[in-house]
Amino acid sequence: MPFDRELGAITIACEASDQPADAQLGVAYSLFNRVNDGRFEPTVAGVCMQRYQYSEYLPDKGDNVNLERVVNLPENDPAIISALAAYDAVADGTQPDPTDGSTHFFADAIAPPSWTVGATQAAKLGNILFWKNVK
């Protein structure tokens, strides 16, 4: 679905535009892994917009600044191009999952969220820690 691709790329760019390609691929995989998990929304767009899942969509002006930054980038901006490439690689199945099935992630600069208790850290890509088996 085109909306899935667009919103997926916006989310990837918001979450990882300052990260290497493998971290962006990891964020893309986490979106698709959530779709396949069954506990989340059944589409990538739905996963991105699911309440309180991604900070850029929270009703907080501080978080919205990042979303505004990304949606105002021109289509040929490197951040948009790389986010679309990460999304497409997952959608097309051309790259293996570097997160080993992770559904969650957070930046290594913050304290581990409570949902990490009992979960498995599966990868670190760039400055992003990826987690699976999250309850």
Protein Blocks (a to p, Z undefined) as FASTA:
>chain_A
ZZlmmmmmmmmmmmmmmpcfklmmmmmmmmmmmmmnopacfbfklmmmpghkbmklpccf
klmmmmmmmmmpcfklmklmmmmmmmmmmmnopaccfkgopabdcdfkbccdfklgopac
fbdehjbccdehiZZ
